[in-house]
Amino acid sequence: MRAVNYADGVFFKKRKRSTRWLVEAGIIMGAAMGIAVVVPPLGMWWHRSHNPDAVTVAFTPTADPDTAEAGAGPTGSPLLWVMKAGDSTVYLFGAFSSAGDIASGWMDRRLFTAFDNADTTLFEVGAYPDVLPADVVTLRPDAALYHRADAMRKMTVGLDKGASEAGRVTAEGVTDDGFVLPAAAWRTGDQKSLTDTLALLAEADPAGYDALIVKRNQTWLPTIEKALSEKGTTFVTVGAAHLIGPDGLVAQLRQSGYAVTRLDSVTRPVVAG
C-alpha cells in the first residue's frame, strides 16, 4: 500500500511538472507572438507619443483654393488633404522625399487617425527594402508609413508601374532627384514656401520637372480617381512636390471636379529625437 501511494505520488508530481511546463511554454509562445506583432510599429507609436495631439481643422476656401491655401501660412504639420464621395474617402499625404533627418516632428493624431483607418495604402513604389524593426523610426515618412502598413497587414499598391521612375528607392525612402524641398517648410506645412521653391526648381530644370513630376502625376491620377469610386478608405503617400502647385495632384483633381479639402493641425513645437 505504501509503495502504491509512493508511486501515485511520484506520478502526480511528474504530471504537475508536465502541466506546469506546458503552461509556461504557452506563456512564452504567446509573449513571442505579441512581440512579433507589436515591435514593427512600436517605434512609431513611441515617437508619436513625444508630439502633442493635433486638432483637425477643415480649411475650405471659397475663392481659388490653391492660391488661398498657399497664402494661408504654415499649417503646423506636413500637408494632408482629403476628398470624399459616398462611402469612399481618399487622403493625400505629402511626404518628404529627400535625404535628411526629418524622422521626428511630423507624426500627429490627425495623420495617424487617417492612416490607421485606411483599408488600402498607395505609395509611389510598390515595395521598400526590408529594415530591422528598430530602424523604422529613423526612416523618412514614406518608407516609415510603408512599413507601418505592412505591419498592420494593409493592402499596399505602388503607383509607379514596373521599374520606378522616382530617381532612387532606398530603405530610407524615395528620392526625387533634383527636386528637394526645404525640410523646415515641409515639416511645418508651409505650402507657400514649398510651392515657391518647386516653381524655381521647375524653371531651372523644365525637362526634369516634366518627367519626374508632371508626367508621373498624370499617370497616377486614374488610380487615385478609381480609389474614390470604390467603397472604403484609401491613404495616398507621395512626395509633397507631387501635391502642390498648378501641376500637383490636388490642383488636377480639383480641375476634374473633385472637392479636395486640406486638413490642418494646430501649430505645435517640433520635437527632435
GIQUIZI-V69009 format. One record per residue. N is the residue number from 0. RES is the residue in one small letter. PHI is phi as a letter, one per 40 degrees, with the letter a starting at -180 (none if undefined). PSI is psi in whole degrees, 0 to 359 (NA if undefined). OMEGA is omega as a letter, one per 30 degrees, with the letter a starting at -180 (none if undefined). Layout:
N:RES:PHI:PSI:OMEGA
N:RES:PHI:PSI:OMEGA
//
This chain:
0:m:none:317:a
1:r:c:320:l
2:a:c:321:l
3:v:c:315:l
4:n:c:319:a
5:y:c:315:l
6:a:c:318:l
7:d:c:320:a
8:g:c:317:l
9:v:c:316:a
10:f:c:319:a
11:f:c:318:l
12:k:c:318:l
13:k:c:321:a
14:r:c:322:l
15:k:c:316:a
16:r:c:319:a
17:s:c:316:l
18:t:c:317:l
19:r:c:321:l
20:w:c:320:l
21:l:c:319:l
22:v:c:314:a
23:e:c:321:l
24:a:c:321:l
25:g:c:320:l
26:i:c:315:a
27:i:c:316:a
28:m:c:319:l
29:g:c:319:l
30:a:c:320:l
31:a:c:318:l
32:m:c:321:l
33:g:c:319:l
34:i:c:319:a
35:a:c:325:a
36:v:c:323:a
37:v:c:324:a
38:v:d:313:a
39:p:d:312:l
40:p:c:1:a
41:l:d:314:a
42:g:d:322:a
43:m:c:321:l
44:w:c:319:l
45:w:c:318:l
46:h:c:317:a
47:r:c:325:a
48:s:c:345:l
49:h:c:3:l
50:n:b:139:l
51:p:c:152:l
52:d:c:149:l
53:a:b:150:l
54:v:b:128:a
55:t:c:127:l
56:v:b:121:l
57:a:c:119:a
58:f:b:103:a
59:t:b:88:l
60:p:c:149:a
61:t:c:328:l
62:a:c:209:l
63:d:c:109:a
64:p:c:323:a
65:d:c:316:l
66:t:c:317:a
67:a:c:318:l
68:e:c:315:a
69:a:c:328:a
70:g:c:5:a
71:a:c:353:a
72:g:g:172:a
73:p:d:143:a
74:t:c:341:a
75:g:h:345:l
76:s:a:165:l
77:p:d:150:a
78:l:c:136:l
79:l:a:130:l
80:w:b:162:l
81:v:a:147:l
82:m:b:145:a
83:k:b:148:l
84:a:a:110:a
85:g:g:237:l
86:d:c:13:a
87:s:b:141:l
88:t:b:134:l
89:v:b:125:l
90:y:b:142:l
91:l:b:112:a
92:f:b:129:l
93:g:c:104:a
94:a:c:171:l
95:f:c:120:a
96:s:b:50:l
97:s:a:167:a
98:a:c:153:l
99:g:i:162:a
100:d:c:87:l
101:i:b:27:a
102:a:c:340:a
103:s:b:163:l
104:g:g:7:a
105:w:b:351:a
106:m:c:132:l
107:d:a:171:a
108:r:c:324:l
109:r:d:313:a
110:l:c:312:a
111:f:c:330:l
112:t:c:315:l
113:a:c:313:a
114:f:c:313:a
115:d:c:336:l
116:n:c:357:a
117:a:c:143:l
118:d:c:325:a
119:t:b:143:l
120:t:b:134:l
121:l:b:134:l
122:f:b:166:l
123:e:d:319:a
124:v:b:161:a
125:g:c:344:a
126:a:a:151:l
127:y:b:151:l
128:p:d:148:l
129:d:c:147:l
130:v:b:162:l
131:l:c:146:l
132:p:d:322:a
133:a:c:342:a
134:d:c:355:a
135:v:d:322:a
136:v:c:347:a
137:t:c:358:a
138:l:c:160:l
139:r:c:163:a
140:p:d:317:a
141:d:c:313:l
142:a:c:321:a
143:a:c:317:l
144:l:c:326:l
145:y:c:313:a
146:h:c:330:l
147:r:c:317:l
148:a:c:319:l
149:d:c:318:l
150:a:c:329:a
151:m:c:5:l
152:r:f:38:l
153:k:c:153:l
154:m:c:129:l
155:t:b:139:a
156:v:b:136:l
157:g:c:131:l
158:l:c:324:l
159:d:c:125:a
160:k:c:139:a
161:g:g:215:a
162:a:c:138:a
163:s:c:139:l
164:e:b:16:a
165:a:c:9:a
166:g:g:270:l
167:r:b:138:l
168:v:b:114:a
169:t:b:178:l
170:a:c:333:a
171:e:c:336:a
172:g:i:186:a
173:v:c:135:l
174:t:b:119:l
175:d:c:95:a
176:d:d:130:l
177:g:g:348:a
178:f:b:72:a
179:v:c:118:l
180:l:c:157:a
181:p:c:128:a
182:a:c:319:a
183:a:c:318:l
184:a:c:321:l
185:w:c:315:a
186:r:c:325:a
187:t:c:2:l
188:g:g:37:l
189:d:c:85:a
190:q:c:324:a
191:k:c:313:l
192:s:c:319:l
193:l:c:316:a
194:t:c:318:l
195:d:c:318:l
196:t:c:317:l
197:l:c:322:l
198:a:c:319:l
199:l:c:319:l
200:l:c:321:l
201:a:c:322:l
202:e:c:323:a
203:a:c:330:a
204:d:a:72:a
205:p:c:323:a
206:a:c:316:l
207:g:c:320:l
208:y:c:317:a
209:d:c:320:a
210:a:c:314:a
211:l:c:329:a
212:i:b:297:a
213:v:c:305:a
214:k:c:320:l
215:r:c:321:l
216:n:d:317:l
217:q:c:324:l
218:t:c:324:a
219:w:c:332:a
220:l:d:311:a
221:p:d:323:l
222:t:c:319:l
223:i:c:319:l
224:e:c:323:l
225:k:c:322:l
226:a:c:325:a
227:l:c:344:l
228:s:c:353:a
229:e:b:149:a
230:k:c:139:l
231:g:h:185:a
232:t:b:132:l
233:t:b:136:l
234:f:b:118:a
235:v:b:126:l
236:t:b:113:l
237:v:b:168:l
238:g:d:143:a
239:a:d:330:l
240:a:c:339:l
241:h:c:350:a
242:l:b:337:a
243:i:b:167:l
244:g:g:172:a
245:p:c:336:l
246:d:c:3:a
247:g:c:160:a
248:l:c:323:a
249:v:c:311:a
250:a:c:320:a
251:q:c:320:l
252:l:c:321:l
253:r:c:320:l
254:q:c:334:l
255:s:c:0:l
256:g:h:3:a
257:y:c:143:l
258:a:c:109:a
259:v:b:120:a
260:t:b:131:l
261:r:c:136:l
262:l:b:113:a
263:d:c:159:l
264:s:b:164:l
265:v:c:151:l
266:t:c:135:a
267:r:a:155:l
268:p:c:148:l
269:v:c:123:a
270:v:b:123:a
271:a:c:142:l
272:g:g:NA:none
//
